[in-house]
Amino acid sequence: MDVKRCHTVTMKHLDKLKDLEKPCGMITEALKTFPRASNLLEAGFCDEAADLFHQGLDDCLKAIKLYEEVLEDFSKATEDCKELPHGDLEWSRKFCKENENFTKTMREKLNELSGLFETRKNLKQQKKWGLVDV
């Protein structure tokens, strides 16, 4: 295969990665809700804080799912391409594996964050009701 054809095939597949911009932006926006929810919780607005937190969590999980779908499409496209140079194929595999690890870690951290938020919310409510002295 000639060099020009290899370059064209590689660029075509790399263009698919532009589709990651949308879910990345969605994740960024969703993550911004967590500090706002925390501030509301500290101010004593537990229900509003919980609503905002859970909306942000749902939005973030939806964005991660979209991110994973784009990544899967990219992975399938590069694996199925017989014209892709070996070095590019190896890079693609490594890139996809690292991003799979990223989304797995994001899900784990969001789960931890959710637990911490619920604990803080419960303590705040118990303090408000005079059940604990925090």
C-alpha positions in Angstrom: 0.0 0.0 0.0 1.3 3.4 -0.8 2.1 6.1 1.8 -0.6 8.5 0.6 -3.3 5.8 0.9 -2.1 4.9 4.4 -2.3 8.5 5.5 -5.8 8.9 4.0 -7.0 5.8 5.8 -5.5 6.8 9.1 -6.9 10.4 8.9 -10.4 9.0 8.1 -10.3 6.9 11.3 -8.9 9.7 13.4 -11.7 12.0 12.2 -14.1 9.6 14.0 -12.5 10.7 17.3 -14.0 14.2 16.8 -17.2 12.5 17.8 -15.8 12.3 21.3 -16.0 16.1 21.7 -19.8 16.1 22.4 -19.7 13.6 25.2 -16.6 15.2 26.7 -18.4 18.5 26.7 -21.4 16.9 28.3 -19.3 15.3 31.0 -17.6 18.7 31.7 -21.0 20.4 32.1 -22.4 17.6 34.3 -19.4 17.7 36.6 -20.0 21.4 37.2 -23.3 20.6 39.0 -21.5 18.7 41.8 -19.9 21.8 43.5 -23.2 23.7 43.1 -25.1 20.8 44.7 -22.5 20.7 47.5 -22.9 24.5 48.1 -26.7 24.1 48.3 -26.3 21.2 50.8 -24.0 23.3 53.0 -26.6 26.1 52.9 -29.2 23.7 54.1 -31.2 23.2 50.9 -31.0 19.4 51.1 -33.8 18.5 48.7 -32.7 21.0 46.1 -29.1 19.9 46.5 -30.1 16.2 46.0 -32.1 17.0 42.9 -29.3 18.9 41.4 -26.7 16.3 42.3 -28.8 13.4 40.9 -29.5 15.3 37.7 -25.8 15.9 37.3 -25.0 12.3 38.0 -27.6 11.1 35.5 -26.3 13.5 32.9 -22.7 12.4 33.5 -23.6 8.7 33.2 -25.5 9.4 29.9 -22.4 11.3 28.6 -20.1 8.4 29.6 -22.4 5.9 27.8 -22.2 8.1 24.7 -18.4 8.4 25.0 -18.2 4.6 25.3 -20.4 4.1 22.2 -18.2 6.5 20.1 -15.1 4.7 21.4 -16.6 1.3 20.5 -17.4 2.6 17.0 -13.9 3.9 16.6 -12.4 0.6 17.8 -14.6 -1.5 15.5 -13.8 0.7 12.5 -10.0 0.5 13.1 -10.0 -3.2 13.8 -12.1 -4.0 10.7 -9.8 -1.8 8.4 -7.4 -4.1 6.6 -5.6 -1.1 5.1 -4.6 0.5 8.4 -0.9 0.4 9.1 0.2 -1.9 11.9 1.6 1.0 14.0 -1.7 2.9 13.7 -3.7 -0.2 14.6 -1.5 -0.7 17.7 -2.0 3.0 18.7 -5.7 2.6 18.3 -5.8 -0.5 20.5 -3.8 1.3 23.2 -5.9 4.4 22.9 -9.2 2.5 23.2 -7.9 0.4 26.2 -6.8 3.6 28.1 -10.1 5.2 27.4 -12.0 2.1 28.6 -10.0 2.3 31.8 -10.9 6.0 32.0 -14.7 5.4 31.7 -14.5 2.5 34.2 -12.7 4.7 36.7 -15.2 7.6 36.1 -18.1 5.3 36.9 -16.3 4.0 40.1 -15.5 7.6 41.2 -19.1 8.7 40.5 -20.4 5.9 42.6 -18.1 6.8 45.4 -19.1 10.5 45.1 -22.8 9.5 45.2 -22.3 7.6 48.4 -20.4 10.5 50.0 -23.0 13.0 48.9 -25.8 10.9 50.4 -23.9 10.5 53.7 -23.4 14.3 53.9 -27.0 14.9 53.0 -28.2 12.5 55.7 -25.9 14.0 58.3 -27.1 17.5 57.4 -30.7 16.5 57.7 -30.1 14.7 61.0 -28.3 17.8 62.4 -31.2 20.0 61.2 -33.7 17.7 63.0 -31.5 17.7 66.1 -30.7 14.0 65.9 -26.9 14.4 65.8 -24.4 17.1 67.0 -22.0 17.4 64.1 
